[in-house]
Amino acid sequence: MALIDQLIEALRVLPGVGPKSAQRMAYHVLERERVGGKRLADVLAQAVEQIRHCARCRDFSETEICAICASASRDAHLLCAVESPADRLAIEQATGYRGLYFILQGRLSPLDGIGPKELGLDLLDARLAEGEVQELIIATNPTVEGEATAHYLAQLARRHRVRPSRLAHGVPLGGELEYVDRGTLSHAFGTRSEMP
Amino acid sequence: MALIDQLIEALRVLPGVGPKSAQRMAYHVLERERVGGKRLADVLAQAVEQIRHCARCRDFSETEICAICASASRDAHLLCAVESPADRLAIEQATGYRGLYFILQGRLSPLDGIGPKELGLDLLDARLAEGEVQELIIATNPTVEGEATAHYLAQLARRHRVRPSRLAHGVPLGGELEYVDRGTLSHAFGTRSEMP
């Protein structure tokens, strides 16, 4: 197979890239972005080789312990459990949260063979047993599997006398009631709070 | 900068990839496609290094002369001029054309500093002077610049007593008249042909 066809095929490992866009990417890089292409190849090779999981939080990291876990300025009493590194990044960018994270790298899904072990819950168990964490903020997605995972984590936390908490559900800011799904609306209605 | 952030930034050389999708791609590759990611890095490095332009047709090629130009089974009397390798591929896949190609790698655009030299027209001139080509099929895009390029190429062909031809313009098959743009419709109306 010609090198260019190999390149087009190789580009398809990227999510959302089909044959047409892989072709467009290959031609674009060869025509106009040789330097950037070389850099992408180098960084990608390095990343795939060197990036492993942080031994404390399971986030991606080049070092044994990631920068957040290693930071002395974060509040070690707060631990926030998320499903993925992307969720960790979203919280980090949107909120002023200064505690630590635990990245599950998935959610409980027995049918797919994803149990407590795959989510590193033995590691979380040991972490909570250390006694430093006072609150476990459970920020799994509000899906069926995310909720099941949240309940499991809450039990785990209680067993170690750690307070479990869950992100608030409700009508999104700037959203219109008319377009909010029934489940969310019903939940928001039921958990309404008195106005000050 | 952390390696993962470098990777996210490097991915943005790909066309149509913004910060959000670059992030999604990086996480996806690290989470699920390490082997494919390694392969992409290798092939991309090789491609950027080794793929050059064919000395005869200017298409991308790892070899001095590309596979199509080197093929003995193609009809050397027919030469089809296209703007890009992607156009060449589209014609190759859609039609039964068995002649050769010439890839301009652009179109005449004096304001952007793209003149006959940038399109390799000296190479095309020498090629037509060889006397083997009988028809130059001009398949530049039907844009203002593509048309200007087509006229220039037609003059060049006539100077060498080579017959220039142009792809037919008209209503696309399966299209609806109502939605065809005015220029195309007017052209198709003017160049209507008698039904057999």
Interface residues (C-beta under 8 A of the other chain):
Chain A: A2 L3 I4 Q6 L7 A10 L11 V13 L14 P15 G16 S21 Q23 R24 M25 A26 Y27 H28 V29 L30 E31 E33 R34 G36 G37 K38 R39 L40 A41 D42 V43 L44 A45 Q46 A47 V48 E49 Q50 I51 F60 E62 A67 S84 P85 A86 L89 Q105
Chain B: A2 L3 I4 Q6 L7 A10 L11 V13 L14 P15 G16 S21 Q23 R24 M25 A26 Y27 H28 V29 L30 E31 E33 R34 G36 G37 K38 R39 L40 A41 D42 V43 L44 A45 Q46 A47 V48 E49 Q50 I51 F60 E62 A67 S84 P85 A86 L89 Q105
